[in-house]
Amino acid sequence: MKKLTFFLLCLEGAILSFNVAAVAALIPSISRHFLVEEFYAGKLIWLYMVPYGLAALFYGPWVRSVNAKSVELLSMSLFSVSSLIAASAHNINVLFAARLFTGLFGASVIPLALILISRQATPASRGRYVGIFFSVTFVASLLGLFLSGIINWRLVFFIPGIAGLISCIPMRIYLPDFPAERNTFKLNYFNTLKDRKIFSIFTYIFFISIFYHGIQQWLGVYFSLKFGLSQLLISMLITLTSLSGILGEAAGGWFSDLFGRKKVADAGIILMIASIFILVLKQPVLSIALLMIIWGLGWTFNHAAISTMLTDLPQEFLNEAASLNSGVRFLAGGLGVFLSGLFMQKSFVMGFSVIGVCLIGLLISSGILLAKTN
């Protein structure tokens, strides 16, 4: 795979990911700024994730009939403008709307990256490319989380807005054209999901996304209400999930090439389960920090392994599978945030415990859902 093309894909992934995790940490600060309850401000999370998930379903099939470079330039431009609107929002409803549009336009980045990695990298090296790509997104997420603890929340939206507009210049000059494969736009999801192996993988992705985001996106509120931690400390703790994720994505992709995709995915879930059940116990901040590292490693081991599975799929299903990966993950993630929020408002212990038990069930079921993968 050409280094410059891969670099530009990583750059897009970094801009997209800069404030995704940071927003969860900023919910307490945003709620205080606009004088609303934290669970109401928490709508910022799923108002990004659900439109992202729906829009992602169109980008993979769309680039069969339209030059992928044109799609990326248009979507990155509109994503950047939406981010700048979020940064200047004068009330929370404008911020809600801006987040919705950043989800719609940002959804093109990851499907295209997976499609190009599958087309241009050999099967024996795809795991490493996937791992590096997602490691870069975690580096950006880490930077956003770190800055969320020390700068005004508006700058966390302003930075990717400006960076996105600037990135369009090298993308326009250096990103190669990817000509359309056919003249007509066609969704092929029915035929794709008729394949039992593909259907099983996406069933697995649906549930793991519900459970992960059901925990991850409420951590900021959990640390604020349960432990009374400051915004800086909340941001630092959640930052650890991204810090460990940088290593987890790269190592997870590499391990999936060496030991097989399913084994690495299962190892990730085991780490997630262990960290959830310990996290509900009262403990010092240093112990919580260690659990955040374990949680981040578990998620990214699983994420890298499953994403690499998708690049191994037959080419006729690749575009749909790449879009489904983002679509299902974010739609399920938004659903997970909404449903878990109902539990968390009553009891964080109950919410965490229910999700932990569900993850155990998914681990057991992986023997069936991922049985035909390597």
C-alpha positions as CSV (number, residue, x, y, z in Angstrom):
1,M,0.0,0.0,0.0
2,K,1.3,3.5,-0.9
3,K,2.7,5.3,2.1
4,L,1.3,8.7,1.2
5,T,-2.2,7.3,0.6
6,F,-2.1,5.6,3.9
7,F,-0.8,8.7,5.6
8,L,-3.8,10.8,4.3
9,L,-6.2,8.1,5.5
10,C,-4.6,8.2,8.9
11,L,-4.8,12.0,8.9
12,E,-8.6,11.9,8.2
13,G,-9.0,9.3,10.9
14,A,-7.2,11.5,13.4
15,I,-9.3,14.6,12.6
16,L,-12.5,12.6,12.9
17,S,-11.6,11.0,16.2
18,F,-10.1,14.1,18.0
19,N,-13.2,14.9,20.0
20,V,-15.4,11.7,19.9
21,A,-14.2,10.5,23.2
22,A,-13.5,14.0,24.6
23,V,-17.2,14.8,24.4
24,A,-18.1,12.1,26.9
25,A,-15.6,13.6,29.3
26,L,-16.9,17.1,28.7
27,I,-20.6,16.4,29.4
28,P,-20.3,17.7,33.0
29,S,-18.7,21.0,31.8
30,I,-21.1,21.5,28.9
31,S,-24.1,20.8,31.2
32,R,-22.9,23.5,33.7
33,H,-22.2,26.0,30.8
34,F,-25.7,25.7,29.4
35,L,-27.4,25.1,32.9
36,V,-28.9,21.7,32.0
37,E,-28.8,18.3,33.7
38,E,-25.9,16.0,32.8
39,F,-28.1,13.3,31.5
40,Y,-29.8,15.8,29.2
41,A,-26.4,17.1,27.9
42,G,-25.5,13.4,27.3
43,K,-27.7,13.5,24.2
44,L,-24.7,14.9,22.5
45,I,-23.3,11.4,22.5
46,W,-26.0,9.5,20.7
47,L,-27.0,12.5,18.5
48,Y,-23.6,12.0,16.9
49,M,-23.5,8.3,16.9
50,V,-26.9,7.5,15.4
51,P,-26.6,9.8,12.3
52,Y,-23.1,8.6,11.9
53,G,-24.3,5.0,11.8
54,L,-27.1,5.7,9.4
55,A,-24.9,7.7,7.0
56,A,-22.1,5.2,7.0
57,L,-24.4,2.6,5.4
58,F,-24.4,4.7,2.2
59,Y,-20.7,5.7,1.8
60,G,-19.3,2.2,1.0
61,P,-21.8,1.5,-1.8
62,W,-21.7,5.2,-3.0
63,V,-17.9,5.0,-3.8
64,R,-18.7,2.2,-6.3
65,S,-20.5,4.7,-8.5
66,V,-18.7,8.0,-7.6
67,N,-15.0,8.8,-7.3
68,A,-14.1,8.1,-3.7
69,K,-11.7,11.1,-3.6
70,S,-14.6,13.5,-4.4
71,V,-16.7,11.9,-1.7
72,E,-14.0,12.4,0.9
73,L,-13.3,16.0,0.0
74,L,-16.9,16.9,0.2
75,S,-17.6,15.1,3.4
76,M,-14.5,16.4,5.1
77,S,-15.4,20.0,4.2
78,L,-18.9,19.7,5.6
79,F,-17.7,17.8,8.7
80,S,-15.3,20.7,9.3
81,V,-17.9,23.4,8.9
82,S,-20.3,21.5,11.2
83,S,-17.5,21.3,13.9
84,L,-17.0,25.1,13.7
85,I,-20.7,25.6,14.2
86,A,-20.6,23.4,17.3
87,A,-17.6,25.4,18.6
88,S,-19.6,28.7,18.3
89,A,-23.0,27.3,19.5
90,H,-24.9,29.9,21.6
91,N,-27.3,27.3,23.1
92,I,-27.3,23.6,23.6
93,N,-29.9,22.9,20.8
94,V,-27.5,24.4,18.2
95,L,-24.8,22.2,19.6
96,F,-27.1,19.2,19.3
97,A,-27.8,20.0,15.7
98,A,-24.1,20.5,14.8
99,R,-23.1,17.2,16.4
100,L,-25.8,15.5,14.3
101,F,-24.3,16.9,11.1
102,T,-20.7,16.1,12.1
103,G,-21.9,12.5,12.5
104,L,-23.5,12.5,9.1
105,F,-20.5,13.9,7.2
106,G,-17.7,12.2,9.2
107,A,-19.1,8.7,8.6
108,S,-17.3,8.4,5.3
109,V,-13.7,8.2,6.7
110,I,-13.5,4.7,8.3
111,P,-15.4,2.8,5.6
112,L,-13.1,4.2,2.9
113,A,-10.0,3.4,4.9
114,L,-11.1,-0.3,5.3
115,I,-12.0,-0.5,1.6
116,L,-8.6,0.8,0.5
117,I,-6.6,-1.3,3.0
118,S,-8.4,-4.4,1.7
119,R,-7.7,-3.5,-1.9
120,Q,-4.1,-2.4,-1.6
121,A,-2.6,-4.5,1.3
122,T,-1.9,-8.2,1.2
123,P,-3.9,-10.5,3.5
124,A,-0.8,-11.2,5.6
125,S,-0.3,-7.5,6.3
126,R,-3.9,-6.2,6.6
127,G,-4.0,-6.6,10.3
128,R,-1.0,-4.4,10.8
129,Y,-2.4,-1.6,8.5
130,V,-5.8,-1.8,10.3
131,G,-4.1,-1.7,13.7
132,I,-1.9,1.3,12.8
133,F,-4.8,3.2,11.3
134,F,-6.9,2.8,14.4
135,S,-3.9,3.5,16.6
136,V,-3.6,6.9,15.0
137,T,-7.2,7.5,15.7
138,F,-6.6,6.7,19.3
139,V,-3.6,9.1,19.4
140,A,-5.9,11.8,18.2
141,S,-8.6,10.8,20.7
142,L,-5.9,10.8,23.5
143,L,-4.9,14.3,22.5
144,G,-8.5,15.5,22.5
145,L,-9.1,14.0,25.9
146,F,-6.0,15.5,27.4
147,L,-6.8,18.9,26.1
148,S,-10.5,18.6,27.3
149,G,-9.2,18.8,30.8
150,I,-7.2,22.1,30.4
151,I,-8.9,24.1,27.6
152,N,-12.4,25.6,27.1
153,W,-14.8,23.0,25.7
154,R,-15.4,25.1,22.6
155,L,-11.8,24.6,21.4
156,V,-12.3,20.9,21.4
157,F,-14.7,21.4,18.5
158,F,-12.8,24.3,16.9
159,I,-9.5,22.4,16.5
160,P,-10.9,19.6,14.3
161,G,-12.9,22.1,12.4
162,I,-9.9,24.1,11.4
163,A,-7.7,21.0,10.9
164,G,-10.3,19.4,8.7
165,L,-10.5,22.4,6.4
166,I,-6.7,22.6,6.2
167,S,-6.4,18.8,5.4
168,C,-8.6,19.3,2.3
169,I,-5.6,20.9,0.6
170,P,-3.2,18.0,0.7
171,M,-6.1,15.6,0.1
172,R,-7.0,17.5,-3.0
173,I,-3.4,17.5,-4.3
174,Y,-2.1,14.1,-3.2
175,L,-5.0,11.7,-2.6
176,P,-5.2,9.5,-5.7
177,D,-8.4,9.2,-7.7
178,F,-10.3,6.0,-7.1
179,P,-12.5,5.7,-10.2
180,A,-16.1,4.4,-9.9
181,E,-16.6,0.7,-10.6
182,R,-20.0,1.2,-12.1
183,N,-22.4,4.0,-13.2
184,T,-25.4,3.3,-11.0
185,F,-25.7,3.5,-7.2
186,K,-26.9,0.3,-5.7
187,L,-27.2,-1.0,-2.1
188,N,-26.3,-4.6,-1.9
189,Y,-26.9,-5.2,1.9
190,F,-29.5,-7.9,1.4
191,N,-27.2,-10.2,-0.6
192,T,-24.3,-9.3,1.7
193,L,-26.2,-10.3,4.9
194,K,-27.5,-13.5,3.3
195,D,-24.0,-14.8,3.7
196,R,-24.1,-16.6,7.1
197,K,-20.6,-15.7,8.0
198,I,-21.1,-12.0,7.4
199,F,-24.4,-12.0,9.2
200,S,-22.8,-13.7,12.2
201,I,-19.9,-11.2,12.3
202,F,-22.3,-8.2,12.3
203,T,-24.5,-9.7,14.9
204,Y,-21.4,-9.9,17.1
205,I,-20.4,-6.3,16.2
206,F,-23.9,-5.1,17.1
207,F,-23.9,-6.5,20.6
208,I,-20.2,-5.7,21.4
209,S,-20.9,-2.1,20.4
210,I,-24.0,-1.8,22.6
211,F,-22.1,-3.1,25.6
212,Y,-18.9,-1.1,25.1
213,H,-20.5,2.3,24.5
214,G,-23.0,1.6,27.2
215,I,-20.1,1.8,29.6
216,Q,-17.6,4.1,27.8
217,Q,-19.8,7.0,27.1
218,W,-21.1,7.3,30.7
219,L,-17.7,7.1,32.4
220,G,-17.4,10.9,32.7
221,V,-20.8,11.2,34.4
222,Y,-20.0,8.2,36.6
223,F,-16.7,9.6,37.8
224,S,-18.4,13.0,38.4
225,L,-21.4,11.8,40.3
226,K,-20.0,8.7,42.1
227,F,-16.5,10.0,43.0
228,G,-16.9,13.8,42.7
229,L,-13.8,14.1,40.6
230,S,-12.7,17.3,38.9
231,Q,-13.0,17.8,35.1
232,L,-9.2,17.5,34.8
233,L,-9.1,14.2,36.6
234,I,-12.1,12.9,34.7
235,S,-10.4,13.7,31.4
236,M,-7.1,12.2,32.5
237,L,-8.8,8.9,33.5
238,I,-10.7,8.6,30.3
239,T,-7.5,9.6,28.5
240,L,-6.0,6.4,29.8
241,T,-8.4,4.3,27.7
242,S,-7.1,6.1,24.6
243,L,-3.5,5.8,25.7
244,S,-3.8,2.1,26.2
245,G,-5.9,1.9,23.0
246,I,-2.9,3.2,20.9
247,L,-1.0,0.1,22.0
248,G,-4.1,-2.1,21.9
249,E,-5.0,-1.4,18.3
250,A,-1.5,-1.9,16.9
251,A,-0.8,-5.0,19.0
252,G,-4.3,-6.3,18.4
253,G,-3.9,-6.1,14.6
254,W,-0.4,-7.6,14.8
255,F,-1.6,-10.4,17.1
256,S,-4.6,-11.2,14.8
257,D,-2.1,-11.8,11.9
258,L,0.0,-14.1,14.1
259,F,-2.6,-16.0,16.3
260,G,-5.9,-15.6,14.4
261,R,-8.7,-13.0,14.6
262,K,-11.0,-14.9,16.9
263,K,-8.5,-15.6,19.7
264,V,-7.5,-11.9,19.9
265,A,-11.2,-10.8,19.9
266,D,-12.0,-13.2,22.8
267,A,-8.9,-12.1,24.8
268,G,-10.2,-8.5,24.4
269,I,-13.6,-9.3,25.8
270,I,-12.1,-11.1,28.8
271,L,-10.2,-8.0,29.7
272,M,-13.3,-5.8,29.4
273,I,-15.3,-8.1,31.6
274,A,-12.7,-8.1,34.3
275,S,-12.4,-4.3,34.4
276,I,-16.2,-3.7,34.5
277,F,-16.8,-5.9,37.6
278,I,-13.9,-4.4,39.5
279,L,-14.8,-0.8,38.5
280,V,-18.1,-0.8,40.4
281,L,-16.2,-1.3,43.7
282,K,-15.1,1.6,45.8
283,Q,-11.4,2.2,45.3
284,P,-8.6,4.8,45.0
285,V,-8.0,6.8,41.9
286,L,-4.8,4.9,41.1
287,S,-6.8,1.6,40.9
288,I,-9.4,3.2,38.7
289,A,-6.5,4.4,36.4
290,L,-5.3,0.8,36.1
291,L,-8.8,-0.4,35.2
292,M,-9.1,2.3,32.5
293,I,-5.9,0.9,30.9
294,I,-7.2,-2.7,31.0
295,W,-10.6,-1.6,29.7
296,G,-8.9,0.3,26.8
297,L,-6.7,-2.7,25.9
298,G,-9.6,-5.1,26.0
299,W,-11.8,-3.0,23.6
300,T,-9.0,-2.3,21.1
301,F,-7.8,-5.9,21.0
302,N,-11.3,-6.9,20.1
303,H,-11.9,-3.9,17.7
304,A,-8.7,-4.5,15.7
305,A,-9.3,-8.2,15.4
306,I,-12.9,-7.9,14.2
307,S,-12.1,-5.0,11.8
308,T,-9.3,-7.2,10.3
309,M,-11.9,-10.0,9.8
310,L,-13.8,-7.6,7.6
311,T,-10.9,-6.9,5.3
312,D,-10.7,-10.7,4.6
313,L,-14.2,-10.8,3.2
314,P,-14.7,-11.4,-0.6
315,Q,-14.4,-8.3,-2.7
316,E,-18.1,-8.3,-3.8
317,F,-19.1,-7.8,-0.2
318,L,-16.3,-5.5,0.8
319,N,-17.9,-2.0,0.3
320,E,-21.1,-3.0,2.1
321,A,-19.2,-4.7,4.9
322,A,-17.0,-1.6,5.4
323,S,-20.0,0.6,5.7
324,L,-21.9,-1.9,7.9
325,N,-18.9,-1.9,10.2
326,S,-19.3,1.8,10.9
327,G,-23.0,1.8,10.6
328,V,-23.7,-1.1,12.9
329,R,-21.1,0.0,15.5
330,F,-22.4,3.6,15.8
331,L,-26.1,2.7,15.6
332,A,-25.7,0.0,18.2
333,G,-23.4,2.3,20.2
334,G,-26.1,5.1,20.2
335,L,-28.7,2.5,21.3
336,G,-26.3,1.3,24.0
337,V,-25.8,4.8,25.3
338,F,-29.6,5.4,25.4
339,L,-30.5,2.1,27.0
340,S,-27.7,2.1,29.5
341,G,-28.5,5.6,30.5
342,L,-31.9,4.4,31.7
343,F,-30.1,2.0,34.1
344,M,-27.3,4.4,35.1
345,Q,-29.8,7.0,36.2
346,K,-31.2,4.5,38.7
347,S,-27.9,2.8,39.7
348,F,-24.5,2.7,38.1
349,V,-23.8,-0.6,39.9
350,M,-26.8,-2.1,38.3
351,G,-26.0,-0.7,34.8
352,F,-22.4,-1.9,35.0
353,S,-23.3,-5.3,36.3
354,V,-26.0,-5.9,33.6
355,I,-23.5,-5.1,30.9
356,G,-20.8,-7.2,32.4
357,V,-23.1,-10.3,32.4
358,C,-24.1,-9.5,28.8
359,L,-20.4,-9.5,27.8
360,I,-20.0,-12.9,29.4
361,G,-22.9,-14.2,27.3
362,L,-21.3,-12.7,24.1
363,L,-18.0,-14.3,24.9
364,I,-19.7,-17.7,25.2
365,S,-21.6,-17.0,22.0
366,S,-18.5,-16.1,20.0
367,G,-17.8,-19.8,19.5
368,I,-20.9,-19.8,17.3
369,L,-20.9,-16.2,15.8
370,L,-17.2,-16.2,14.9
371,A,-16.7,-20.0,14.4
372,K,-15.9,-19.7,10.7
373,T,-13.3,-17.0,11.0
374,N,-9.6,-17.5,11.3
